Amino acid sequence: MQAEGRLVLQSSAPGRIRQDRNAQRAFSVITLLPVLLIVIVAIALVVRAWPITRAASVWDTLLGVVWKPEDGLFGFWPFITGTVWVTVVGVALSVPPCLLIAFYLSEYAHRATRSVAKPVLDLLAAIPPVVYGVWGLLAIVPFVQDLVAPLAKRWFSGISVLHVHQPTGFSILTGGIVLAVMIAPLIISVVYEILAAVPNDLRHASLAVGATRWQTIRNVVLPQVLTGIVAAIVLAASRALGETIAVLMVVGNVAKVPTSIFDAAYPLPALIANNYGDMMSIPLYDAALLGAALVLLFVILIFNVISTLVLQRMLRRKWA
Amino acid sequence: MRKTSLTILSVVIGASLLLSACGSPAAPASSGGDDLQGTITVSGAFALYPMMTVWADEFSKLHPGVQFDVQGGGAGKGMTDTLAGAVDIGMISRKIKPEEEAQGAFWVSVAKDAVFPIVSAGNPVLAELTAEGISQEMFNKIFVTREITTWGQVIGKPEVKDEIHVYTRSDSCGAGEQWALFSGGKVQTDIQGIGVNGEPALVDTVSKDTLGIGYSNLNSVFDSSTNKPVAGIAVPPLDINANGQTDPGEYYQTKPEAVKAIADGTYPSPPARFENLATKGQPNGLSLTFIKWILTDGQKLLDQAGYVPLTAEQQQEALKKLGDG
């Protein structure tokens, strides 16, 4: 049967063309699935979150600072700002050392060092988030509570974002540190891959005219990879925005707009994870939590759009 | 051609998404009747899950024809599944809300549990706390209004400036609700503290923070093998009559003492609370038989699993609610 079919295929051109067309159709449908899924998820969220607009206007919900579901007050602002604070702190802590590590591994390190360091870094990416959460709870919370916060209180009390308002180590900084370690393998490996793609001829040419390695990196390699680095950072930020369990275990979950990195915060993913299982049977609460999911989706979308715009501009400048 | 297949696909995906959003597809309905054959499906609060597995085990030993499918997922999932007809019985560790009753939820209390205040065993003023206790009004000022911010204020020694570190559960739960009600709030989010995810983490955090205070369920406060508070934790006395000193019956150092106080009502409610089972409308058939058994013979199993049985009157009341006076 099979042999026969193959014979037929070989002899009949229309059959082969039909097969090709069917394959194309199947592939295109499968490719469209993920796109469709995003659209369907967004629509489902809008539909399920809709009842919340009956309780308050969209703007009152987004910019409201009071979260009291039992009184019908569903202000998302503390959660939106909490998400942004934790993500910004995490990315800010992670990017500088990660860039140095990636450049070291790519430009300076001996092959032997690289062959040990790379797999170890990749291993970090394989650790489940909940393990990072436990580590944060056991190590970083006491570290911030007993060491960092008292030091900041003594030396930096003049700077408002470093004010210590609450005495525990459950804070944005703690969440940021945990996030920074979690997204580090991602940033390092993406930047490393980008650096590896820079042609060696460029390096050789630079070194041949007497530049040091550092000068080569600064003047030759870095301009080639800047856009890629931005892309890596945005990728890491998106990951950080959605990270749930590790952050919610250490960030304090207080529904107030934070003003300092030592404040507790309540990111959107934590809001959903903390309450959905217990409250999904209460219609308005359910709508509010799905509204929070929608907002999270939008925040991540906005991040992606901004990053795409930045990338395009940088590329254009390079070619000008 | 391409358009139709796309439409079909999107419909299929959309339908499955909606289905999964509304809970798992309907489980096989329990075949009612007195021959006791069939499956009882249960889902809901993690607080009741261990108890339900014990009940299910014992009940299927008595009636080999009955099978159980017990799942966790949280009180809200239990209620949603029950109202959607996906499960027969929902386990609800908090009060049933009016919105849920409006959707046709029927419920009955089947066991008692209680929330206890906890402090670190290394608390600097533990001796004074033990001698004086903490009154309900003080808990209100510590947990909800935050008027009391130092341990010195709690024991009446303003020279002690140690700050109180208030911890609460970040995940919404029956314990948090009960503690809020006891402390003069209405809902869990009225407790103004650092939110820690999950009961074990909260107990651990308080045990490590000598200035910390929190709350926890009976089972997590007392070690089941030694019957004493778990290592690192102390249970401050509840100064129920607010006379500024610990009287007999206000201080529970062992689990049996605590259980007895919850059972006979010496321990106030809230923070003592009922664990509930919910069904869609009045239960009937196999579910009814099972819930009735829980309220009678099943009560004997509560003790060993670390919960507190209902009093005789509460049992009668529950049975009456089930339509069996």
Interface residues (C-beta under 8 A of the other chain):
Chain A: R25 S28 V29 L32 L33 L36 L37 I40 V41 A44 R48 W67 K68 P69 E70 L137 V141 P142 Q145 Q166 P167 T168 F170 I245 L248 M249 G252 N253 V254 A255 A264 Y266 A270 A273 N274 N275 Y276 G277 D278 M279 M280 S281 I282 P283 L284 D286
Chain B: M1 R2 S5 L6 L9 S10 I13 G14 L17 L18 A21 A45 G73 G74 A75 G76 K77 G78 M79 T80 L83 R94 K97 E99 E100 Q103 E163 H165 Y167 S170 D171 S172 C173 K186 V187 T189 Q192 G193 I194 G195 V196 N197 A201 D204 T205 K208 D209 L211 G212
